[in-house]
């Protein structure tokens, strides 16, 4: 016990830089956002008056926030399951000791080095109605690619943005799942094979249980990223099509230039705090729901 107390001062000293950065870039902005969230300010954001904590309930119950919440949830349901399944599938395919498999591993993981801006630009070029490659190739089968275009149609705009997000996140998912596969003991596969288990049984009874820590981690990260997505929506649709606001999620409602609350710092701060609580709730639900099923042993 005395030794632990002697180690405490140097440990705290080494934590000071990290705690300082955490305080400046996370804790202080969060406190200011909470403070602004229950205030009503003028357009200059200088003259503010406290309207109470009920403002959070009024923002949550507002039509703008409710609509953006639905868009955020739809976007999350579109991107997380598909991205997770594709990442696991590609990782399992690449976990073969075949000649030249390293090339495919490089290709599958390449999007991890792609920024949101670059990924959005790539898909904007592919989906552009007038000169887009996909529009030129597939418009005979899917006329919506040309008129009005996937990004201009209220029914297809959100799935089109989700496609860009899935592609951009696929490299990260692949790398994490691939690392998890590398840690699975090979003797488990050999034992299952000796017991007569086929490829599907080995995958469901050996691979998936041993991958649960990686799957849980990736699921939480992808869900948080989906709920906080802003760049791809701003670059591809600007929250539109404007008539329906079909892609205006919570982050775009807060930060977007076309947002109806663009100049209301109080409402924006309240929405940001509610988004933080939403991300926290989803993470807690995932750990609560899947934590007991996660296998950390070898």
Backbone bond lengths (Angstrom), bond angles and torsions (degrees), N, CA, C in turn:
res aa  C-N    CA-C-N  psi(-1)  N-CA   C-N-CA  omega(-1)  CA-C   N-CA-C  phi
1 X - - - 1.453 - - 1.524 111.11 -
2 X 1.333 117.18 -43.66 1.462 120.58 178.98 1.523 110.92 -63.86
3 X 1.342 115.55 -36.53 1.464 118.49 179.85 1.526 110.41 -65.56
4 X 1.347 116.62 -39.44 1.460 119.88 178.38 1.521 110.96 -63.73
5 X 1.330 117.52 -38.62 1.463 120.53 178.53 1.523 111.12 -67.31
6 X 1.328 117.02 -34.24 1.481 119.84 177.86 1.524 110.85 -68.64
7 X 1.325 116.73 -31.80 1.472 120.37 -179.55 1.520 112.79 -79.45
8 X 1.341 117.59 -13.81 1.462 120.69 -175.46 1.527 113.18 -65.40
9 X 1.358 120.82 -48.39 1.477 119.75 -179.21 1.528 114.01 -58.19
10 X 1.362 119.81 -48.89 1.476 117.47 178.10 1.520 112.89 -64.16
11 X 1.352 117.05 -32.35 1.464 119.38 177.87 1.527 110.54 -64.91
12 X 1.330 116.63 -44.20 1.465 120.58 178.33 1.523 111.30 -64.43
13 X 1.337 116.10 -36.40 1.460 120.37 179.09 1.529 110.71 -63.42
14 X 1.310 116.38 -40.98 1.470 120.13 179.35 1.523 111.81 -70.89
15 X 1.325 117.12 -23.37 1.463 120.85 179.08 1.523 113.00 -83.84
16 X 1.335 117.30 -14.47 1.466 120.77 -176.05 1.533 112.76 -55.89
17 X 1.349 120.85 -48.31 1.483 118.76 -179.88 1.525 112.59 -58.57
18 X 1.338 116.51 -44.57 1.470 119.61 -179.56 1.520 111.15 -66.20
19 X 1.327 116.61 -41.67 1.460 119.91 178.81 1.519 111.43 -65.30
20 X 1.349 115.75 -35.40 1.460 119.31 177.50 1.518 111.79 -63.91
21 X 1.325 116.81 -46.77 1.466 120.94 178.28 1.522 111.16 -63.91
22 X 1.340 116.43 -41.19 1.458 120.55 178.79 1.524 111.02 -62.14
23 X 1.308 115.87 -39.82 1.467 120.00 -179.82 1.525 111.44 -67.42
24 X 1.342 116.30 -44.46 1.470 120.66 -175.92 1.516 111.97 -70.36
25 X 1.340 117.05 -42.62 1.457 120.48 -171.03 1.521 114.79 -99.49
26 X 1.335 118.57 -12.69 1.464 120.12 -177.60 1.528 111.52 -125.02
27 X 1.327 116.81 -60.00 1.460 120.45 -171.78 1.524 111.66 -66.56
28 X 1.346 116.95 -49.31 1.467 119.98 -178.88 1.530 112.21 -62.84
29 X 1.358 120.00 -47.82 1.472 118.70 176.91 1.524 113.13 -60.15
30 X 1.339 116.66 -36.07 1.463 119.05 178.97 1.525 110.82 -65.25
31 X 1.327 116.87 -42.65 1.465 120.83 178.56 1.529 110.54 -62.91
32 X 1.339 117.16 -43.39 1.471 120.58 178.82 1.527 110.90 -64.15
33 X 1.338 116.83 -39.18 1.465 119.95 179.22 1.522 110.48 -64.05
34 X 1.336 116.21 -42.72 1.466 119.81 177.76 1.529 110.39 -62.30
35 X 1.334 116.33 -39.94 1.465 120.77 -179.94 1.523 111.09 -65.84
36 X 1.342 117.12 -46.86 1.467 120.39 179.25 1.525 111.54 -66.95
37 X 1.343 116.57 -25.58 1.459 120.07 -175.05 1.504 114.57 -62.85
38 X 1.322 118.44 -26.99 1.467 119.51 178.53 1.529 111.75 -107.66
39 X 1.355 114.95 30.19 1.461 119.82 176.59 1.526 110.50 -124.20
40 X 1.303 115.35 153.19 1.461 121.73 175.46 1.514 107.55 -115.05
41 X 1.345 116.39 121.84 1.464 121.12 -174.58 1.520 110.32 -119.60
42 X 1.347 114.73 161.08 1.456 118.91 175.04 1.521 109.09 -79.94
43 X 1.326 116.40 -176.56 1.457 120.89 -174.10 1.524 112.66 -65.38
44 X 1.336 117.63 -23.16 1.470 120.76 178.60 1.523 112.34 -84.66
45 X 1.328 117.79 -7.74 1.471 124.61 -179.45 1.523 112.83 63.51
46 X 1.323 116.85 22.36 1.466 120.20 179.79 1.518 111.79 -104.88
47 X 1.316 117.37 -46.71 1.464 121.04 -179.26 1.529 108.94 -89.14
48 X 1.316 115.31 102.05 1.461 121.10 -176.13 1.527 110.30 -120.69
49 X 1.304 115.20 149.54 1.457 120.19 174.52 1.532 108.94 -134.27
50 X 1.308 114.92 143.84 1.461 120.76 -177.65 1.529 109.71 -76.10
51 X 1.333 116.08 126.36 1.462 120.88 179.32 1.528 111.56 -113.70
52 X 1.334 116.51 7.69 1.458 119.82 174.33 1.519 113.75 91.65
53 X 1.324 113.62 166.96 1.469 120.17 -178.10 1.517 112.99 -71.40
54 X 1.334 117.39 -13.71 1.462 119.63 177.68 1.526 112.02 -63.45
55 X 1.340 115.88 -15.66 1.468 118.89 -179.97 1.524 111.06 -61.85
56 X 1.329 116.65 -33.60 1.462 119.52 178.50 1.527 110.72 -62.38
57 X 1.341 116.43 -39.88 1.468 119.75 178.79 1.521 110.67 -68.03
58 X 1.336 116.63 -38.80 1.465 119.33 -179.78 1.522 111.07 -67.52
59 X 1.340 117.01 -38.27 1.469 119.98 176.69 1.519 110.41 -65.50
60 X 1.331 116.43 -44.12 1.467 120.13 -179.94 1.523 111.52 -61.98
61 X 1.336 117.01 -36.21 1.454 120.85 -177.66 1.524 113.31 -85.37
62 X 1.338 117.36 -4.95 1.462 120.07 -178.32 1.525 110.96 -69.65
63 X 1.316 115.61 151.95 1.464 121.01 -179.20 1.525 111.42 -62.22
64 X 1.344 116.11 -41.00 1.463 119.30 -178.86 1.525 111.74 -60.96
65 X 1.334 117.16 -45.54 1.457 119.79 -178.63 1.528 111.15 -69.85
66 X 1.317 117.75 -40.32 1.460 121.02 179.86 1.530 110.76 -62.16
67 X 1.336 116.59 -42.79 1.464 119.86 178.85 1.522 110.98 -65.00
68 X 1.326 116.71 -43.45 1.470 119.67 -179.88 1.533 110.95 -68.35
69 X 1.322 117.90 -31.83 1.462 121.36 176.64 1.527 110.33 -64.25
70 X 1.321 116.68 -43.50 1.466 120.47 178.27 1.523 110.39 -61.72
71 X 1.340 117.03 -42.69 1.465 120.59 178.33 1.530 110.53 -62.19
72 X 1.331 116.80 -42.82 1.469 120.64 179.51 1.524 111.48 -61.89
73 X 1.329 116.66 -42.37 1.464 120.31 179.90 1.522 111.13 -67.76
74 X 1.330 117.01 -40.49 1.466 120.14 176.56 1.529 110.90 -61.50
75 X 1.326 115.94 -44.49 1.460 121.01 -179.33 1.525 110.76 -62.47
76 X 1.325 116.69 -39.50 1.466 121.07 178.45 1.519 111.01 -65.11
77 X 1.339 116.95 -43.92 1.461 120.47 179.18 1.521 112.51 -66.52
78 X 1.325 117.21 -28.11 1.464 120.72 178.38 1.522 112.09 -76.43
79 X 1.321 117.04 -38.26 1.465 120.15 -170.25 1.523 114.35 -92.88
80 X 1.330 118.03 -42.01 1.467 120.06 -171.72 1.520 112.79 -68.13
81 X 1.338 121.08 -55.26 1.471 119.25 -178.78 1.520 113.22 -61.28
82 X 1.339 116.99 -44.13 1.465 119.91 -178.32 1.520 110.45 -66.41
83 X 1.325 117.36 -44.82 1.462 120.48 179.13 1.511 112.36 -62.48
84 X 1.325 117.13 -38.05 1.464 121.31 -179.98 1.526 110.86 -68.75
85 X 1.323 116.89 -45.22 1.471 120.74 -179.98 1.527 110.77 -64.04
86 X 1.344 116.95 -43.78 1.468 120.01 178.71 1.525 111.27 -63.74
87 X 1.334 117.40 -41.69 1.461 120.48 179.45 1.513 111.95 -63.21
88 X 1.337 116.99 -43.15 1.464 120.30 178.23 1.518 110.49 -65.35
89 X 1.335 116.84 -43.83 1.463 120.10 -179.69 1.513 112.69 -61.08
90 X 1.330 117.14 -46.48 1.460 120.53 179.99 1.529 111.33 -66.15
91 X 1.332 116.78 -38.09 1.464 120.08 179.50 1.526 111.20 -65.01
92 X 1.334 116.44 -41.86 1.470 119.92 178.52 1.524 110.58 -64.86
93 X 1.329 116.53 -40.78 1.468 119.55 177.71 1.526 111.74 -64.11
94 X 1.342 116.17 -38.53 1.467 120.06 -177.37 1.518 112.94 -80.67
95 X 1.323 117.45 -10.08 1.467 120.96 -179.51 1.523 110.85 -86.46
96 X 1.298 115.58 39.08 1.467 121.61 178.38 1.527 108.60 -113.40
97 X 1.292 115.09 139.99 1.458 119.95 -179.92 1.535 108.86 -87.55
98 X 1.321 114.03 73.89 1.458 120.93 -178.61 1.523 110.12 -117.48
99 X 1.291 115.90 155.43 1.456 120.85 179.33 1.528 109.93 -67.63
100 X 1.322 116.05 128.94 1.451 121.30 178.38 1.512 114.39 82.49
101 X 1.351 118.91 5.57 1.459 120.74 -178.45 1.526 111.61 -66.84
102 X 1.346 117.06 -23.06 1.455 120.53 178.94 1.521 112.39 -61.54
103 X 1.335 116.65 -31.33 1.468 120.20 178.35 1.522 110.36 -64.10
104 X 1.326 116.24 -43.87 1.460 120.16 -179.84 1.526 110.91 -69.03
105 X 1.330 117.11 -35.55 1.463 119.47 176.62 1.521 110.35 -62.14
106 X 1.323 117.02 -39.02 1.469 121.03 177.93 1.522 111.12 -65.33
107 X 1.334 115.68 -42.30 1.469 120.08 -179.71 1.527 110.52 -65.25
108 X 1.329 116.84 -45.49 1.463 120.70 -177.26 1.522 111.79 -64.75
109 X 1.323 117.27 -32.80 1.468 120.39 -176.63 1.523 112.95 -93.41
110 X 1.325 118.28 -1.09 1.464 121.25 -171.36 1.522 113.58 -65.13
111 X 1.332 117.94 -29.39 1.466 119.10 -176.34 1.522 112.36 -70.16
112 X 1.357 117.83 -10.90 1.461 119.16 178.59 1.525 110.77 -65.31
113 X 1.319 116.22 -23.12 1.462 120.94 179.47 1.531 112.08 -94.22
114 X 1.327 116.54 5.96 1.458 121.44 -178.30 1.519 110.22 -98.30
115 X 1.311 116.86 125.53 1.464 120.37 178.83 1.525 110.25 -75.25
116 X 1.317 115.90 165.58 1.458 121.23 177.89 1.523 110.48 -61.40
117 X 1.325 116.76 -38.49 1.471 120.54 -179.37 1.518 111.12 -63.97
118 X 1.334 117.01 -44.97 1.468 120.69 -179.39 1.524 110.63 -66.72
119 X 1.334 116.92 -44.52 1.463 120.67 179.19 1.530 110.80 -60.71
120 X 1.322 116.63 -41.84 1.459 120.23 179.58 1.526 111.05 -65.88
121 X 1.328 116.91 -39.83 1.466 120.46 178.44 1.522 110.92 -64.13
122 X 1.325 116.74 -41.35 1.467 120.86 178.52 1.521 110.49 -58.88
123 X 1.326 116.46 -48.56 1.458 119.70 -177.76 1.521 112.03 -73.74
124 X 1.320 117.88 -26.71 1.463 119.45 174.36 1.523 110.46 -65.09
125 X 1.329 116.46 -40.76 1.472 120.61 177.94 1.520 110.38 -66.62
126 X 1.338 117.06 -40.36 1.455 120.39 -179.41 1.528 112.37 -66.91
127 X 1.338 116.59 -36.55 1.458 120.66 -172.31 1.518 114.30 -99.04
128 X 1.323 118.52 -3.08 1.465 120.53 -178.34 1.528 110.08 -60.11
129 X 1.342 118.57 127.53 1.469 120.37 -174.54 1.521 114.62 -61.23
130 X 1.326 117.65 -38.66 1.466 120.11 -173.83 1.519 113.42 -78.18
131 X 1.356 117.19 -43.46 1.463 119.49 -175.92 1.529 112.76 -128.56
132 X 1.310 118.23 11.08 1.457 120.96 -178.30 1.512 112.50 -67.84
133 X 1.326 116.64 140.26 1.463 121.35 -177.67 1.525 111.07 -64.27
134 X 1.320 116.88 -46.96 1.463 119.99 179.93 1.524 111.20 -65.39
135 X 1.332 116.03 -37.21 1.463 119.61 178.76 1.523 110.99 -62.82
136 X 1.334 117.16 -40.59 1.461 120.77 179.47 1.525 112.21 -69.45
137 X 1.324 116.59 -35.96 1.463 120.65 -174.98 1.527 112.71 -80.75
138 X 1.324 118.07 -37.11 1.464 120.80 -169.08 1.521 114.22 -115.58
139 X 1.325 118.09 5.71 1.467 119.69 -175.00 1.528 112.49 -64.85
140 X 1.335 117.95 -26.19 1.470 119.96 178.79 1.529 111.42 -65.60
141 X 1.314 116.03 -33.87 1.476 120.69 179.50 1.525 111.39 -90.61
142 X 1.330 116.22 -32.65 1.469 120.97 -178.52 1.527 108.91 -127.24
143 X 1.341 118.39 85.56 1.470 121.40 -176.16 1.521 114.06 -58.40
144 X 1.349 116.70 -25.06 1.470 119.36 -178.73 1.521 111.65 -62.53
145 X 1.337 118.12 -20.98 1.463 121.29 177.53 1.526 111.68 -63.14
146 X 1.344 116.24 -30.59 1.468 120.58 -179.73 1.525 112.20 -98.03
147 X 1.294 115.97 -40.19 1.461 119.69 -175.46 1.535 109.50 -139.37
148 X 1.326 118.07 109.49 1.478 128.24 4.15 1.531 113.75 -91.89
149 X 1.338 118.63 -1.05 1.463 121.54 -173.74 1.516 110.17 106.75
150 X 1.323 116.64 144.34 1.463 119.80 -176.58 1.520 112.32 -59.08
151 X 1.321 116.86 -38.37 1.458 120.30 -176.82 1.529 112.63 -79.67
152 X 1.320 116.75 -11.46 1.464 120.89 -178.50 1.513 112.91 -105.03
153 X 1.317 117.52 -4.63 1.456 121.89 -179.84 1.529 108.96 -101.56
154 X 1.325 117.12 130.61 1.464 120.69 -175.56 1.520 112.70 -63.95
155 X 1.334 117.27 -25.37 1.450 120.11 -179.48 1.516 114.32 -82.90
156 X 1.325 117.58 -20.90 1.465 121.04 -176.14 1.526 113.90 -117.12
157 X 1.325 117.78 -7.55 1.470 120.32 -175.44 1.525 111.65 -62.50
158 X 1.340 116.99 -48.03 1.459 119.87 -178.30 1.526 112.44 -65.73
159 X 1.345 120.32 -45.04 1.468 119.47 174.54 1.526 113.20 -60.17
160 X 1.338 117.63 -34.58 1.460 120.24 178.85 1.525 110.94 -66.34
161 X 1.328 116.68 -42.52 1.466 120.01 176.31 1.528 110.41 -65.83
162 X 1.331 116.34 -38.45 1.471 120.89 177.87 1.522 110.65 -61.29
163 X 1.330 117.39 -37.75 1.464 121.10 177.85 1.518 111.17 -60.89
164 X 1.323 116.41 -42.27 1.465 120.85 176.84 1.521 111.07 -63.22
165 X 1.320 117.24 -41.77 1.457 121.26 -179.03 1.528 111.50 -67.14
166 X 1.326 116.97 -40.85 1.473 120.87 178.20 1.517 110.42 -61.11
167 X 1.333 116.18 -44.78 1.468 120.37 -179.16 1.527 110.75 -64.08
168 X 1.317 117.17 -41.14 1.461 120.55 -177.95 1.526 111.82 -67.95
169 X 1.335 118.12 -32.01 1.466 121.80 -177.19 1.523 113.11 -91.00
170 X 1.329 116.89 -8.06 1.456 120.16 -172.49 1.528 112.37 -64.44
171 X 1.331 117.08 -37.18 1.459 119.98 179.99 1.518 112.04 -63.43
172 X 1.340 116.97 -42.18 1.466 121.01 177.55 1.523 110.88 -61.77
173 X 1.343 116.50 -47.65 1.468 120.43 -179.94 1.520 110.65 -60.79
174 X 1.323 116.74 -43.37 1.463 121.40 -178.92 1.531 111.23 -60.98
175 X 1.312 117.11 -44.52 1.473 120.86 -177.69 1.524 111.13 -64.78
176 X 1.327 117.49 -44.46 1.467 120.48 -178.86 1.529 110.82 -65.54
177 X 1.327 117.08 -45.52 1.466 120.29 179.84 1.528 110.33 -66.92
178 X 1.319 116.21 -37.62 1.463 120.06 178.45 1.523 110.52 -63.02
179 X 1.317 116.81 -41.32 1.470 120.46 177.01 1.527 110.46 -62.96
180 X 1.332 116.80 -38.88 1.455 119.73 176.73 1.516 112.47 -64.35
181 X 1.324 116.70 -38.56 1.464 120.14 178.10 1.522 111.85 -65.08
182 X 1.323 116.59 -36.19 1.459 119.67 -179.59 1.525 111.95 -65.85
183 X 1.330 117.28 -22.30 1.462 120.44 -178.71 1.519 113.22 -89.58
184 X 1.338 117.75 -4.74 1.463 120.42 178.76 1.523 109.30 -75.76
185 X 1.326 119.01 122.65 1.473 121.40 -179.97 1.525 111.27 -60.03
186 X 1.298 117.31 131.03 1.465 121.75 -177.99 1.524 111.98 -68.99
187 X 1.334 117.95 -24.38 1.458 118.87 -179.47 1.522 111.89 -67.69
188 X 1.360 117.30 -21.64 1.460 119.35 175.06 1.522 110.95 -66.82
189 X 1.337 116.51 -40.25 1.455 119.98 176.72 1.525 111.17 -65.90
190 X 1.333 115.50 -39.88 1.464 119.47 -179.81 1.527 110.65 -65.39
191 X 1.331 116.75 -40.44 1.470 120.16 178.70 1.524 111.03 -64.93
192 X 1.344 116.13 -42.25 1.457 120.22 178.66 1.521 110.98 -64.44
193 X 1.329 116.75 -38.36 1.472 120.59 179.27 1.527 110.65 -65.70
194 X 1.329 116.11 -41.33 1.469 120.25 178.83 1.528 110.49 -63.76
195 X 1.342 116.10 -35.10 1.464 120.33 179.31 1.517 112.72 -75.79
196 X 1.324 117.53 -1.72 1.459 121.36 176.52 1.510 115.15 92.82
197 X 1.333 118.00 11.71 1.466 120.82 179.52 1.527 110.36 -74.56
198 X 1.328 115.88 132.68 1.449 120.71 176.89 1.522 111.83 -80.24
199 X 1.315 115.47 -174.79 1.470 120.19 -177.25 1.521 111.54 -61.02
200 X 1.341 116.99 -43.54 1.465 120.34 -178.38 1.519 111.08 -66.50
201 X 1.342 117.26 -42.37 1.460 120.51 179.00 1.523 110.99 -65.39
202 X 1.319 117.18 -38.39 1.471 119.21 178.19 1.518 110.61 -65.37
203 X 1.329 115.77 -36.29 1.466 119.08 179.57 1.531 110.90 -67.93
204 X 1.345 117.60 -46.25 1.456 120.91 -175.68 1.529 112.79 -76.43
205 X 1.328 117.62 -31.98 1.467 120.73 -174.65 1.523 114.35 -98.27
206 X 1.329 116.67 -17.36 1.467 119.41 -178.71 1.532 110.64 -119.58
207 X 1.331 115.98 -56.37 1.463 119.81 -172.70 1.528 112.18 -64.98
208 X 1.335 117.08 -54.81 1.464 119.89 -176.44 1.529 113.23 -61.16
209 X 1.346 119.92 -46.61 1.473 118.09 178.02 1.524 113.39 -59.75
210 X 1.331 117.73 -37.95 1.455 120.05 -179.79 1.523 112.37 -75.12
211 X 1.336 116.26 -18.08 1.465 120.65 -179.96 1.528 112.81 -91.33
212 X 1.317 118.39 -5.06 1.474 120.56 -173.58 1.534 113.89 -56.41
213 X 1.353 120.92 -37.87 1.477 117.56 176.33 1.520 112.79 -61.65
214 X 1.346 116.40 -43.14 1.469 120.61 179.10 1.519 111.08 -66.77
215 X 1.330 116.77 -40.02 1.460 120.56 -179.36 1.525 110.52 -65.03
216 X 1.330 117.36 -42.32 1.465 120.71 178.74 1.524 110.68 -62.73
217 X 1.324 116.96 -44.84 1.466 120.86 179.74 1.532 111.09 -61.39
218 X 1.328 116.28 -48.48 1.465 120.36 -178.99 1.524 110.37 -64.11
219 X 1.327 116.90 -39.15 1.461 120.46 -179.60 1.528 111.11 -61.78
220 X 1.323 117.20 -44.16 1.465 120.82 179.65 1.532 110.42 -64.92
221 X 1.336 116.74 -44.32 1.465 120.65 -178.94 1.532 110.90 -64.29
222 X 1.340 117.34 -45.67 1.460 120.54 -178.77 1.532 111.38 -65.87
223 X 1.326 116.84 -38.68 1.465 119.94 178.63 1.524 111.03 -64.67
224 X 1.332 116.49 -45.83 1.469 119.99 178.66 1.522 110.75 -62.63
225 X 1.339 116.12 -41.76 1.465 119.66 179.48 1.530 111.11 -64.25
226 X 1.334 116.82 -40.85 1.465 120.15 -179.41 1.521 111.11 -64.60
227 X 1.326 116.72 -41.39 1.462 120.15 179.95 1.523 111.92 -68.14
228 X 1.351 117.31 -25.26 1.459 121.52 -178.58 1.528 112.83 -101.04
229 X 1.316 118.61 7.86 1.466 121.53 -175.79 1.518 111.43 -62.18
230 X 1.307 114.31 129.42 1.467 120.11 179.13 1.526 111.86 -137.77
231 X 1.342 116.98 -47.19 1.463 120.95 -171.83 1.508 113.47 -57.92
232 X 1.339 118.03 -48.63 1.451 120.09 -177.38 1.526 111.94 -65.92
233 X 1.334 117.19 -34.70 1.460 120.22 178.66 1.523 110.64 -71.16
234 X 1.318 117.40 -40.54 1.463 120.76 179.77 1.525 110.74 -66.21
235 X 1.322 117.54 -39.19 1.460 120.93 -176.13 1.530 112.84 -80.57
236 X 1.315 117.74 -31.96 1.464 120.20 -174.53 1.526 113.82 -93.92
237 X 1.334 117.29 -39.35 1.467 118.59 -173.42 1.525 114.39 -130.93
238 X 1.333 118.63 -11.23 1.468 122.49 -174.95 1.533 111.42 51.86
239 X 1.320 115.55 37.44 1.461 120.26 178.36 1.511 114.43 80.22
240 X 1.314 117.78 -0.78 1.460 121.58 -175.48 1.509 113.62 -92.73
241 X 1.326 116.60 -162.88 1.465 126.52 3.44 1.536 112.64 -53.85
242 X 1.332 114.62 139.80 1.455 120.89 -167.19 1.526 113.53 -59.62
243 X 1.320 117.32 -31.14 1.460 119.50 -177.12 1.528 111.78 -67.62
244 X 1.329 117.23 -31.66 1.463 121.06 -175.10 1.519 113.49 -111.55
245 X 1.342 118.21 -16.00 1.472 121.73 -175.96 1.529 110.57 54.37
246 X 1.334 116.12 41.99 1.464 120.82 -172.58 1.519 113.61 -67.58
247 X 1.320 117.76 -19.12 1.467 120.15 -179.44 1.529 112.17 -118.80
248 X 1.314 117.88 16.31 1.465 120.78 178.06 1.525 108.72 -81.20
249 X 1.328 115.99 95.38 1.461 120.54 176.71 1.528 109.42 -89.80
250 X 1.326 117.61 -174.82 1.467 120.04 -175.59 1.533 112.11 -63.55
251 X 1.348 120.00 -47.01 1.471 118.25 178.35 1.525 113.12 -59.64
252 X 1.342 117.59 -38.44 1.465 118.04 179.41 1.523 110.80 -71.60
253 X 1.334 117.06 -32.46 1.460 119.52 174.84 1.520 110.44 -61.90
254 X 1.333 117.23 -33.61 1.468 121.58 -178.49 1.530 111.38 -79.50
255 X 1.333 116.86 -47.03 1.464 120.60 -169.58 1.527 114.80 -106.69
256 X 1.314 118.49 -17.54 1.460 120.64 -172.11 1.518 114.25 -64.93
257 X 1.324 115.97 141.96 1.472 120.61 178.54 1.516 112.03 -66.86
258 X 1.348 116.40 -26.28 1.457 120.10 179.75 1.522 112.97 -92.58
259 X 1.330 116.85 5.76 1.462 120.58 -177.40 1.525 111.18 -71.14
260 X 1.321 115.77 146.27 1.463 120.74 179.78 1.526 111.66 -72.75
261 X 1.325 118.03 -15.87 1.474 120.61 179.31 1.526 110.44 -111.37
262 X 1.329 116.90 24.24 1.459 121.40 -174.26 1.526 112.35 -56.60
263 X 1.335 118.10 -37.01 1.466 121.90 -175.82 1.529 113.33 -102.31
264 X 1.317 117.49 9.38 1.475 121.52 -178.56 1.521 108.92 -106.36
265 X 1.327 117.57 92.46 1.458 121.03 -174.86 1.533 112.35 -66.20
266 X 1.328 117.22 -30.40 1.453 120.18 179.01 1.520 111.88 -66.39
267 X 1.334 116.45 -48.95 1.465 120.98 178.86 1.522 110.91 -65.63
268 X 1.344 116.36 -39.60 1.463 119.75 178.45 1.524 111.20 -62.74
269 X 1.319 117.11 -41.67 1.467 120.91 -179.93 1.525 110.81 -66.10
270 X 1.334 116.71 -41.93 1.459 120.14 178.37 1.526 110.70 -63.16
271 X 1.333 117.16 -41.54 1.461 120.88 178.20 1.529 111.22 -64.97
272 X 1.332 116.47 -36.86 1.464 120.32 178.89 1.525 111.13 -65.88
273 X 1.323 117.16 -41.44 1.466 120.86 177.87 1.528 110.10 -65.28
274 X 1.329 117.16 -40.88 1.462 120.40 177.63 1.527 111.15 -64.07
275 X 1.330 117.01 -36.11 1.468 120.57 175.90 1.522 110.84 -65.30
276 X 1.322 116.61 -41.20 1.465 120.63 176.28 1.530 110.93 -59.61
277 X 1.317 116.89 -44.42 1.468 120.76 179.10 1.526 111.04 -65.73
278 X 1.338 116.39 -34.84 1.462 120.69 178.49 1.529 110.62 -65.58
279 X 1.327 116.87 -45.46 1.467 120.63 177.55 1.526 110.88 -62.27
280 X 1.337 115.68 -41.32 1.465 120.51 179.46 1.525 110.52 -63.81
281 X 1.333 116.91 -40.86 1.456 120.83 -179.14 1.534 110.87 -66.43
282 X 1.330 117.17 -42.18 1.464 120.04 179.07 1.524 111.17 -64.24
283 X 1.329 116.99 -41.48 1.464 120.07 178.41 1.528 110.73 -63.71
284 X 1.329 116.43 -43.07 1.462 120.13 179.24 1.525 111.27 -63.69
285 X 1.339 116.93 -40.50 1.457 120.25 178.30 1.527 111.60 -64.07
286 X 1.327 116.93 -39.52 1.454 120.02 179.87 1.527 111.40 -67.06
287 X 1.327 116.63 -43.43 1.463 119.43 177.43 1.528 110.85 -66.74
288 X 1.328 116.25 -37.67 1.455 120.54 -179.96 1.525 111.12 -70.03
289 X 1.329 115.98 -42.94 1.458 119.98 -175.38 1.515 114.39 -76.87
290 X 1.346 116.24 -36.31 1.462 119.59 -174.99 1.521 113.94 -111.54
291 X 1.350 116.11 -9.28 1.461 119.03 -175.78 1.513 113.37 -58.50
292 X 1.347 117.15 -39.81 1.452 120.12 -178.08 1.525 112.62 -72.96
293 X 1.322 116.63 -17.34 1.470 120.49 179.93 1.524 111.95 -93.50
294 X 1.318 116.40 -2.86 1.466 120.34 -178.69 1.529 109.36 -79.57
295 X 1.318 114.93 129.85 1.472 121.07 -178.58 1.526 108.68 -104.49
296 X 1.328 116.44 112.16 1.460 120.80 -177.89 1.530 112.33 -98.77
297 X 1.294 117.35 -5.20 1.461 119.07 -179.05 1.515 112.39 -83.27
298 X 1.320 115.65 171.49 1.457 121.39 178.69 1.529 109.73 -99.21
